[in-house]
Amino acid sequence: ESAALGRLALEAQVPFLVVRAIADAADTAVPEWVLSTLDGLGRPRPARLCAAVLRHPSDIPTLARLAQGFHAAKAALAEVFIRAGQDLLFPV
């Protein structure tokens, strides 16, 4: 996806930067039922998530590792934003 957007930006002569933060290993399997607990924006629905976890308690260690990875990725992205400043998103 990034390469395609980068080509479009290049053609339009628009500055383009990709910053990625990896939240999980390539071989990490997200339990299939997790998607059914998210809303249309990918945010967890607490009641659905709690009910699903109660039905799948063996997946708790996997969920904990995923949560830890997502928190670390979010912190890394926040650090990039802090170091790069507002101009990263809205160049002058």
C-alpha positions as CSV (number, residue, x, y, z in Angstrom):
1,E,0.0,0.0,0.0
2,S,2.7,2.4,0.9
3,A,4.6,2.0,-2.4
4,A,1.4,2.7,-4.4
5,L,0.7,5.9,-2.4
6,G,4.3,6.9,-2.7
7,R,4.1,6.7,-6.5
8,L,1.0,8.8,-6.5
9,A,2.6,11.4,-4.3
10,L,5.7,11.5,-6.5
11,E,3.5,12.0,-9.6
12,A,1.6,14.8,-7.8
13,Q,4.8,16.2,-6.5
14,V,3.5,16.0,-2.9
15,P,5.8,15.3,0.0
16,F,5.4,11.7,1.2
17,L,6.7,9.8,4.2
18,V,5.9,6.4,5.6
19,V,6.3,5.6,9.2
20,R,5.4,2.1,10.4
21,A,5.3,0.6,13.8
22,I,5.1,-3.2,14.0
23,A,2.7,-4.5,16.6
24,D,3.0,-8.2,16.2
25,A,5.3,-10.8,14.7
26,A,4.4,-12.1,11.2
27,D,3.6,-15.5,12.7
28,T,1.3,-14.2,15.4
29,A,-2.2,-15.6,14.8
30,V,-5.0,-13.4,15.9
31,P,-7.9,-15.5,17.2
32,E,-10.7,-15.4,14.5
33,W,-13.3,-14.3,17.0
34,V,-11.5,-11.1,17.8
35,L,-12.8,-9.3,14.7
36,S,-16.4,-9.8,15.8
37,T,-15.7,-7.8,18.9
38,L,-14.6,-4.6,17.0
39,D,-16.7,-1.8,15.7
40,G,-16.5,-0.4,12.2
41,L,-13.4,1.7,13.1
42,G,-11.5,-1.2,14.6
43,R,-12.2,-0.2,18.2
44,P,-13.0,-2.9,20.7
45,R,-16.6,-3.2,21.9
46,P,-16.0,-3.8,25.6
47,A,-19.1,-6.0,26.3
48,R,-18.6,-8.1,23.2
49,L,-14.9,-8.5,24.0
50,C,-15.5,-9.5,27.6
51,A,-18.1,-12.1,26.6
52,A,-15.8,-13.5,23.9
53,V,-12.9,-13.7,26.3
54,L,-15.1,-15.7,28.7
55,R,-15.9,-18.1,25.9
56,H,-12.2,-18.4,24.8
57,P,-10.1,-18.1,28.0
58,S,-7.2,-20.1,26.4
59,D,-6.7,-17.1,24.1
60,I,-5.9,-14.7,27.0
61,P,-2.1,-15.0,26.7
62,T,-2.2,-14.3,23.0
63,L,-4.4,-11.3,23.6
64,A,-2.1,-10.0,26.3
65,R,0.9,-10.3,23.9
66,L,-1.1,-8.5,21.1
67,A,-2.1,-5.7,23.5
68,Q,1.5,-5.3,24.7
69,G,2.7,-5.1,21.1
70,F,0.0,-2.6,20.1
71,H,0.8,-0.4,23.1
72,A,4.5,-0.4,22.2
73,A,3.7,0.4,18.5
74,K,1.5,3.3,19.5
75,A,4.2,4.6,21.9
76,A,6.7,4.4,19.1
77,L,4.4,6.3,16.7
78,A,3.8,9.0,19.3
79,E,7.5,9.4,19.8
80,V,8.0,9.9,16.0
81,F,5.3,12.6,16.1
82,I,6.8,14.3,19.1
83,R,10.3,14.3,17.6
84,A,9.2,15.3,14.1
85,G,6.7,17.9,15.3
86,Q,3.5,19.2,13.8
87,D,5.2,19.7,10.4
88,L,5.2,16.0,9.9
89,L,1.5,15.9,9.4
90,F,1.0,19.4,8.1
91,P,4.1,20.6,6.3
92,V,4.4,24.3,5.6
